[in-house]
Amino acid sequence: MTDSTTNNNKIDATEENQIEIPIEIVSEEEMALIESAFSLASAARRSFPCSRISRGLSSSCSSGAVDFEDLGRVNKKSNTKNVKLDSLLIRFRKKRGLYVTDITATEWCEKQMEFGLLFGKPKITDAMKAGIARHAKLEEEVTKKVEVRVETLEDIWALKFINFTICANQLMFDGLTRELPVVGLVQGVWMVGVIDELRMPVTENGRNLVLVDTKTRRQPRIPAEPQCRNGRLQLMCYKYLWDKLVSDEFPSKQFYEYFSLDPEHTLSDDIKMSTADSGFPAETFGEVVNYFRNVCSTLPPAHDQLLLRYELQDDNSLIAEDEFSYDDDWLNGQISSSLEFWQGQREAKYVLENEVWKCRFCQFARYCPSQTDANSETNFQTN
């Protein structure tokens, strides 16, 4: 059996049968597709290969083709309160939870987010592909992937919790881990995400856990302030989710109910073997969740100082680092505003007047009423 303190292989699940990958609109090309996910709405039993992990360790789980941000079953019943039945949350994220990138995409432009949900995913650009490739390379620096077959959604969630545990061990022993999955209840809505990087170096003042995110840039300069703001929002969401997990606030019962998961479900043989290899033998899904909660209780909260790194796509050279402070009031205000949109409490807003330059990069601009009205007014004035 592999000792859990030296087990760093993450496991990832991918379906044998090809399924469509829904890709949400994101705030900028650097952020796109990092947290994209396969739709697993069907409760049908399937078989999935799975993989992941870190330098010096040997077996674990990771984010990959089937992303942590897209798990759950569609259920005809919804226990979400104060949410309109025709809201975007019910129509597109029912039993799946909101992705962190759903929040950042909404902050970037609610109308663009709405168009993307209603009319389909945007074209994948070269810049998006470059961002994906860079994050995969960064993960490979600390990760070795292995394959495991899974059969049910409980198995997939179990793998993600195993991955979390492996990442946590790597963080505590190596001071660094990447692509760590998180899940939590935020203002009454389930939210899921994958933290890009966590650092916990040894210093004279002890060890501070710092959340880091790397953005790639085509030009050797930092992005405009709205893009920086959007990146800060993303990292603050991750800190919020992390801190809730480590403060032992994970509501298991609500988690099982919302995602229609059975804690008594017997894990597949491959998953049971993976739990044993990772140092905590488990027979049922509930046992994995309990171990996950115990691990969370041993971890420290994240430092209030967060770090955004900007790299040049051509050679991955560092352009700049943006170190900023966590702002709980600002974050909760942003999330509350986003949830008003998602829960159908108001119509989608357009971009701010001083940020209309965003529309030049939007693939839905020609269909957007704000642009149509602006063009009509310009034509009228010209004539």
Secondary structure, 3 states (H helix, E strand, C coil): CCCHHHCCEEEECCCCCCCCCCCCCCCCHHHCCCCCCCCCCCCCCCCECCCCCCCCCCCCCCCCCCCHHHCCCCCCCCCCCCCCCCCHHHHHHCCCCEEHHHHHHHHHCHHHHHHHHHHCCCCCCHHHHHHHHHHHHHHHHHCEEEECCECCHHHHHHHHHHHHHHHHHHHHHHCEEEEEEEEEEECCEEEEEEEEEEECCEECCEECCEEEEEEEECCCCCCCHHHHHHHHHHHHHHHHHHHHHHCCCCCHHHHHHHCCCCCCCECCHHHHHHHHHCCCCCCEHHHHHHHHHHHHHCCCCCCCEEEEEEEECCCCCEEEEEEEECCHHHHHHHHHHHHHHHCCCCCCCCCCHHHHHHHHHCCCHHHCHHHHHHHHHHHHHHC
